Amino acid sequence: MSKTIVWALLVLISVPVSHAQDIRWNTPAGYVAKPVPDLAKLRSPEGIDVDLIAGDGSASPGYASAVIDAAGLKGKQVRLVGDIAAMTSQPDGGASIYLQVYAGKTRLAFATSEVGGKVREKQHREVPVFIPEAADRLVIGVTLTGNGQATVHHLHLSVPDVPTATAEQVVHAAIELVRSNAFYASRIDWNKETSSMEEAAKKMSDSSQAWPSIQSLIAKLQDRHSRFLSLNDLWNQGDGEHQQEKPEVRILEQGIGYVKVPGFVGANDVEARQFSHALADGIAKHAKAARSGWVVDLRQDTGGNMWVMLSGLHALLGTREVGASRDRQGVESRWIVPMGQGEGADDIDLQQIPVAVLIGSHTSSSGEAVAVAFKGRARSRFFGQPTDGLSNVNRMYRLPDGTAILLTCAVDMDRGGHAYESGMTPDTQLPDDLSSGVDTALGAARDWLKHSASL
């Protein structure tokens, strides 16, 4: 979380609010917001326009806020929508919009578009928030970091259609989904949990009140990977602008190739192809020069879409079965590496060349699956630290109110049938602390590759 977001979280708590409809913008000293908001338009697509102007010498960042009644919005998923732009000379300056939900003096929810980065050039942004039944008012606002001016056009609240369900229906569905599909379902006392949760749900006025009990149920699985996804989680997951780190492929000295594979999050097809192609094309480009073998660095591969990563590494793995997942009934799903589509990469076969795989505590989830895919591969060895221990398969299951459960339902296995319920331990365990400026794991991997190449 950036310093600006932290600042906003602290400052915006103190924004004066009232139960009546506000007819002005509330701003700190040195800032002017205009025109006077026509809040009747806030629930129409036309929306309202806002100009937030920072005066000379005003403290940055600043804000403009307005209050609306929560009537008619309770129990609904709401989006604050607007087209944002900013003119400021501050290098890290920009604008954002935010939405807060209150019940009395208690803030129930806060969301800001700044999670996706502050805006300078005009961008459309949407901020989703679920409005609990207890809410009595919303605070909408615009922030400006730096001097100059923030402008938001068509700022309005959008209320999309989402499924509705009672707390009893959601609790019953959650219990059945977890009991039927969770890999570690046997860790839960189902008679006790079912009775307690369903009895409590009868007294709840809306499904959001049941969410904490569902989270508690999932925690009892003790798998560290399963989790409940609220409507806010799902909307942010679908709409968030992920800062994807790019793969890195280069040649080290003495003919050693180096591939850094970060995590890949999201379902954007264009970004997925770019990520996979960057790996495949880079490997193909340096294949002749990497005569001593390759280092595949998974130490910052925190997970995401494993198929995008495997596709980019297909020249080293081959388009064949490289592992599997196994559910609690023993049913296996085999992993076949998808063929890459990079320029010239499909003609490269490096399955017999030595590969040193670097792993560590940040190698997690699908990153661990990629590591597992190299287990059993000829002339491969692992260096570094044990992985995170989330080498399993999660599947998403929807609940009747539109929320979801991301549930661990299978474990990863290598091509020899060995399961990795607790993660992977390297063949050569070495510190992954780079504070000294010495990468001991990479050094050991290079030494092994030079020795292997001479055999």
ZIPEQUI-V573408 format. One record per backbone hydrogen bond with DSSP energy under -1.0 kcal/mol. CO is the residue of the C=O (numbers start at 1). NH is the residue of the N-H. If there is no record, write none. Layout:
# ZIPEQUI-V573408
CO;NH
CO;NH
This chain:
# ZIPEQUI-V573408
2;6
3;7
4;8
5;9
6;10
7;11
8;12
11;14
12;15
26;65
28;31
30;55
32;53
34;51
37;39
38;41
41;44
42;157
48;155
50;152
51;34
52;150
53;32
55;58
62;144
64;142
65;26
66;140
67;22
68;138
70;73
73;76
76;131
78;129
79;158
80;127
81;156
82;125
83;153
84;123
85;151
87;149
90;93
94;145
95;119
96;143
97;113
98;141
99;111
100;139
101;108
101;109
102;136
102;137
103;106
106;103
109;101
111;99
112;115
113;116
114;117
119;95
120;86
123;84
125;82
127;80
129;78
131;75
132;135
136;70
137;102
138;68
139;100
140;66
141;98
142;64
143;96
144;62
145;94
148;54
149;87
150;52
151;85
152;50
153;83
155;48
156;81
158;79
166;170
167;171
168;172
169;173
170;174
171;175
172;176
173;177
174;178
175;179
176;180
177;181
178;182
182;185
184;187
185;188
188;190
189;193
190;194
191;195
192;196
193;197
194;198
195;199
196;200
197;201
200;203
201;204
206;209
207;210
210;214
211;215
212;216
213;217
214;218
215;219
216;220
218;221
219;222
227;406
229;404
230;234
231;235
232;236
233;237
234;238
235;239
236;240
240;242
242;244
248;260
250;258
255;292
256;252
257;295
258;250
259;297
260;248
264;305
268;272
269;273
270;274
271;275
272;276
273;277
274;278
275;279
276;280
277;281
278;282
279;283
280;284
281;285
282;286
286;290
289;291
293;257
294;356
295;259
296;358
297;261
298;301
300;263
300;302
301;364
303;264
305;309
306;310
307;311
308;312
309;313
311;314
313;316
313;317
314;318
315;350
318;320
320;337
323;335
324;413
325;333
326;411
327;330
331;327
333;325
335;322
345;348
354;294
355;381
356;296
357;383
358;298
359;385
360;363
363;388
364;367
365;369
366;370
367;371
368;372
369;373
371;374
372;375
374;377
379;355
381;357
382;428
383;359
384;430
390;392
391;412
393;409
395;407
397;405
399;402
403;399
404;229
405;397
406;227
407;395
408;183
410;393
411;326
412;420
413;324
414;417
418;414
420;423
424;387
428;384
434;437
438;440
439;443
440;444
441;445
442;446
443;447
444;448
445;449
446;450
447;451
448;452
449;453
452;455
